[in-house]
Amino acid sequence: MNDITHKIKSIRTAIASAIVKVSAAQTIERIKNNDVPKGNIFEFSRAAALLAVKNTSNVIPDCHPLPVESCSITSEILEDTIKITVEVKTIYRTGVEVEAMHGASIAALTMYDMLKPIDKGVEIQNIKLEYKKGGKSDYTDIPKREVTAAVIACSDSISAGKKQDKAGKAIIAILEKYGIKIVEYSIIPDEMEMIQEKVKTFCKPGMDMLIFTGGTGLSPRDVTPESVLPLLEREVPGIMEAARTYGQERMPYAMVSRGVAGFRGNTLVITTPGSTRGAEETMEALFPYVLHLFRVADGARHS
């Protein structure tokens, strides 16, 4: 199966349909009169669809097991056809379109099985996905203009040449994946004055983001949050809450990260852990979703 551990949970919805076509008008009449020998086709097909939706991963090998948190099945008679509609919802990391289509197809097959003794010409037609929503593609609200960023690695050992910076380069790779222009990349020691100087230098018109990596832990030299927070004009606590929640689901030590985020002027400042894994997980949790902030801000400035 595909690895979905890097994805965030979001509400996912899918609607699928299937058509059952009968060959005789009396078949429809017998359905309406509940005169099918095997029973009520709507009740049986609904139960079958529910079972199919909940067991999709058991019969389709590459589907992930997931919590089915809502499922509705409706059937409508349209002249010589019956349209089955299945809607499935979940809050999870992957979508439910296969679950919805599986439910619709099994409902249709159940109707076929129940109707074939009285109608040898019954057919199943047009099993298809009608609608889907949810996931990263629905929240990729990237501004149409160019977005700029500066990346600063804060580390005594890296600035002294004792270690290589991997976290900063990982951040740059993720930013470039979304078409963000990197206008500055530098390495500085864990010094409050130098960190604050970077904030004052790069929080200016034309700079959309300033991202620090390192110095968010609990060692005596970890001073990035203390350096950045007093200079923020509008803190956005939810940004780092989202990052810590994402990290906590993957590694319990994420709870000790003290990262902060917010705006100074029109520049969004984000502080990430100094470990490569911590920095990558923070970026995965936040991007491309935080880019929505610039789309909103751009609209407000031009309204």
Secondary structure, DSSP 4 states (H G I P E B T S, - for coil): ----TTSPPEEEEEEEEEEEE-S-HHHHHHHHTT--TT--HHHHHHHHHHHHHHTHHHHSTTPPP----EEEEEEEEETTEEEEEEEEEEEESS--HHHHHHHHHHHHHHHHHHHTTT-TT-EEEEEEEEEEE-SGGGG----SS--EEEEEEE-HHHHTTSS---HHHHHHHHHHHTT-EEEEEEEE-S-HHHHHHHHHHHSSTT--EEEEES--SSSTT--HHHHHGGG-SEE-HHHHHHHHHHHHTT-GGGGG----EEEETTEEEEEE-SSHHHHHHHHHHHTTGGGHHHHHHHHHHT-
